[in-house]
């Protein structure tokens, strides 16, 4: 079951990245930020459980940056300027 959850988390992050690279999704859009936040948070939790510290660092920071952007978007401001 962990593998299925891990693949789903990875697919969310990869979908956001791929769609942004093909300019089908804006990197500051709600969809992009939520895909990144949820996907990376899933992967961070699994990395914590497995004590994979490098992977935990990567995914936790990815989730926090996505959360920062999402909060900024919801507050009507640009995350890059604050």
C-alpha positions in Angstrom: 0.0 0.0 0.0 2.9 2.4 0.8 4.2 2.0 -2.8 0.8 2.9 -4.2 0.6 6.0 -2.1 4.2 6.9 -2.9 3.6 6.6 -6.7 0.4 8.7 -6.4 2.4 11.4 -4.5 5.1 11.3 -7.1 2.6 11.5 -10.0 1.0 14.6 -8.5 4.4 16.4 -8.4 5.4 15.2 -11.8 2.0 16.1 -13.3 2.3 19.7 -12.0 5.9 20.0 -13.3 5.2 18.5 -16.7 2.0 20.6 -17.3 4.0 23.7 -16.3 6.8 22.9 -18.6 4.4 22.5 -21.5 2.8 25.8 -20.4 -0.5 24.1 -19.8 -0.5 25.1 -16.2 0.7 28.3 -14.5 3.3 27.8 -11.8 1.4 30.2 -9.6 -2.0 28.7 -10.1 -4.0 27.0 -7.4 -3.9 23.6 -9.2 -0.2 23.7 -9.6 0.5 24.6 -6.0 -2.0 22.1 -4.5 -0.6 19.3 -6.7 2.9 20.1 -5.4 1.8 20.6 -1.8 -0.2 17.4 -1.5 2.2 15.3 -3.6 5.3 16.4 -1.8 3.7 16.2 1.6 2.7 12.5 0.9 6.3 11.8 -0.1 7.7 13.7 3.0 5.6 11.6 5.4 6.7 8.4 3.7 10.3 9.5 3.8 10.0 10.3 7.5 8.5 6.9 8.2 11.3 5.2 6.3 14.0 7.5 7.8 15.2 8.6 4.4 16.6 12.0 5.6 17.8 13.4 2.3 14.4 12.6 0.6 12.6 14.0 3.7 14.6 17.3 3.4 13.8 17.6 -0.3 10.1 16.8 0.0 9.5 18.8 3.2 11.1 21.9 1.7 9.1 21.3 -1.5 5.9 21.1 0.5 6.7 24.2 2.6 7.5 26.3 -0.5 4.3 25.1 -2.2 2.4 26.0 1.0 4.0 29.5 1.1 2.9 30.1 -2.5 -0.6 28.8 -1.9 -1.0 31.0 1.2 0.2 34.0 -0.8 -2.2 33.2 -3.6 -5.1 32.9 -1.2 -4.2 36.2 0.4 -4.1 37.9 -3.0 -0.3 38.6 -3.0 2.7 37.4 -5.0 4.8 34.9 -3.0 8.0 36.0 -4.8 7.7 39.5 -3.3 7.1 38.6 0.3 
